Amino acid sequence: MPGSVTIGHIEAAAMVDHTDADRLAVLLDELGHLLAVQGPNRLTDQQVTALCAGAGMPRRRADLAHWCRGMAAQLHERH
């Protein structure tokens, strides 16, 4: 479907429309920034621990920031 993005693995896929893909990419890019930046806007270690509690999520701050920005880049280029 033109203007949509399919996100998935072998077992399941989720489709989002162009607008939602843009919003998700911006959100992931900003999250990556808040993970990596130094200063008062940086996510705390406690927040990072909560974000990394999900299955398959990177466990370290730098890995999570890299993953977020990589996913954002993929979303930007696929729609």
C-alpha positions as CSV (number, residue, x, y, z in Angstrom):
1,M,0.0,0.0,0.0
2,P,1.6,3.3,-1.0
3,G,2.4,5.6,1.8
4,S,2.5,2.9,4.5
5,V,5.3,1.1,6.3
6,T,5.3,-2.5,7.4
7,I,7.2,-3.3,10.5
8,G,7.6,-6.9,11.4
9,H,9.4,-10.0,12.0
10,I,8.8,-13.4,10.5
11,E,5.8,-14.1,12.8
12,A,4.0,-10.9,12.7
13,A,3.9,-7.4,11.1
14,A,2.4,-4.1,12.0
15,M,1.4,-1.6,9.4
16,V,1.4,2.1,10.0
17,D,0.4,4.8,7.6
18,H,2.8,7.5,6.3
19,T,1.8,10.1,9.0
20,D,2.2,7.6,11.8
21,A,5.5,6.4,10.4
22,D,6.7,10.0,10.4
23,R,5.6,10.5,14.0
24,L,7.2,7.3,15.2
25,A,10.5,8.2,13.4
26,V,10.5,11.6,15.1
27,L,9.7,10.0,18.5
28,L,12.5,7.4,18.1
29,D,15.0,10.0,17.0
30,E,14.2,12.2,19.9
31,L,14.4,9.3,22.3
32,G,17.8,8.4,20.9
33,H,18.9,12.0,21.5
34,L,17.6,12.1,25.1
35,L,19.5,8.9,25.8
36,A,22.8,10.2,24.4
37,V,22.8,13.8,25.3
38,Q,24.6,15.1,28.5
39,G,22.9,17.5,30.8
40,P,19.5,18.1,32.5
41,N,17.4,16.8,29.6
42,R,19.2,13.4,29.5
43,L,17.0,10.4,30.5
44,T,17.9,9.1,33.9
45,D,19.5,5.7,34.5
46,Q,16.2,4.7,36.2
47,Q,14.2,5.7,33.0
48,V,16.7,3.8,30.8
49,T,16.3,0.7,33.0
50,A,12.5,0.9,32.6
51,L,12.8,1.2,28.9
52,C,15.1,-1.8,28.6
53,A,12.9,-4.1,30.6
54,G,11.1,-5.2,27.4
55,A,12.2,-8.4,25.7
56,G,14.9,-8.0,23.1
57,M,15.7,-4.4,24.0
58,P,19.3,-3.4,24.2
59,R,20.5,-3.2,27.8
60,R,22.9,-0.4,27.7
61,R,22.1,3.3,27.1
62,A,24.4,3.7,24.1
63,D,22.9,0.5,22.5
64,L,19.4,1.8,23.0
65,A,20.2,5.2,21.6
66,H,21.8,3.6,18.6
67,W,18.8,1.3,18.1
68,C,16.3,4.2,18.4
69,R,18.2,6.3,15.8
70,G,18.6,3.4,13.5
71,M,14.9,2.5,13.6
72,A,14.1,6.2,13.0
73,A,16.4,6.3,10.0
74,Q,14.8,3.1,8.6
75,L,11.3,4.5,9.0
76,H,12.3,7.8,7.3
77,E,13.7,6.0,4.3
78,R,10.9,3.4,3.8
79,H,8.0,5.7,3.4
